[in-house]
Amino acid sequence: MQIYLVGGAVRDKLLGYPYSERDWVVVGASPQTMEAEGFRAVGKDFPVFLHPDSKEEYALARTERKTGPGYTGFDFYAASDVTLEQDLQRRDLTINAIAEDSDGNLVDPYNGKTDLDNKILRHVSAAFSEDPVRILRVARFAARYHHLGFKVAEETLQLMRDMVNNGEVDHLVAERVWKEWQRALTEKSPGQFIEVLRQCGALQAIMPEIDNLFGVPQRADHHPEIDTGIHSLMVLEQACLLSEEADIRFAALVHDLGKATTPKDVLPQHIGHEARSLDLINGLCERLAVPKAYRELAIAVARDHTNCHRALELKPETIVKLLQRLDAFRRPEKLQQFLLCCEADARGREGLEDRDYPQADYLRQAFNLCQAISTQDIIAAGHTGKAIGEQLHKQRIAALKTIRP
């Protein structure tokens, strides 16, 4: 029995990149051997075992055979006669097909180390095309390593295009799409996830609401970058500078989906795009099983980002209603997330990336003034029932009049 460290831990160790999980492959063993050594079987589809002490996963070397569409259409063969090279051959990218033995020696039959040195994301073999999830994984690795200069190999991009064209990508299930997208949102360059999917045609198949933004013009005086899709990626980039929270980055990316449905005869204006975005966001989130918190923030930003940009012009009563609509008095953290998204939107424009955004500070000040008004004081003054809420509303408006620009 021989044990090798494989996959991400080897890759990131060679890159000097942080990693937390380690995966192991075992060659020359059977399930019975593993259990006799104290390992506990946990794999459903193929033999995976937990180490008795470290609880890390140890998988028996295996091969796989395509039997049907999608990422579940495989038969697996795991036995003591499967070699390490055979196991590594079934992996997606060459940089993930490197193993390390107990002495620290590399086993690299598919030249993954060379691709690491040259910063290339390249598929191991034609078997890549049998699993559509690999399209998402390549896009996620592009998001993870773009800042290091990594690019997707042209032949891999072409293979991904072929998978889109032959319908393999249509077999992706919502949970797997969202899992990879959510992980990509936490990487350093999540915009690359969208870019790579767009380059191979998968974005139109998986997230047409986002793909349809590209090529839609905006007014050049407000948006020097003009293209709505480019603007959306620029907003995402700014959101990454402001926050590491994936839900903020998601909301920033999808806040303008309604611009893709603007009638062509009124372009490049986008009157009413805020309202049109809401159904598109709901549809995207429903289809891909996006968590409720992500959807709620995205809806809030899409609906009210224009009001936020105009905050210095709004009447005090309108600001109070905005804060109520955002549920800021019950969930102050939601207001902070909303303001970060709106700031990213304001800065996600060509040449305006470093602009000040006083609207956010003004709304924070407005919220603090409103929050400071005590319901208990209103009750103590003799107000009861419905009159408590009415008086609270009036006092909030009066407080905001003292700071009106």
Buried (B, 14 or more C-beta within 10 A) or exposed (E): EEBBBBBBBBBBBBBEEEEEEBBBBBBBBBBEBBEEBEBEEEBEEBBBBBBEEEEBBBBBBBBBEEEEEBBEEBEBBBBBEBEBBBBBBBBBBBBBBBBBEEEEEEBBBBBBBEBBEEBBBBBBBEBBBBBBBBBBBBBBBBBBBBEEEBBBBEEBBEBBBEBBEEEBBEBBBEEBBBBBBBBBBBBEBBBBBBBBBBBBBBBBBBBBBBBBBBEBBBEEEEBEBBBBBBBBBBBBBBBBEBBEBBBBBBBBBBBBBBBBBBEEEEBBEBEEBBEBBBEBBBEBBEBBEBEEEBBBBBBBBBBBBEBBBEBEEBEBBBBBBBBBEBBBBEEBEBBBBBBBBBBBBBBBBBEBEEEEBEBBEBBBEBBEBBBEBEEEEBEEEEBEEEEBEEBBBBBBBEBBEEEEE
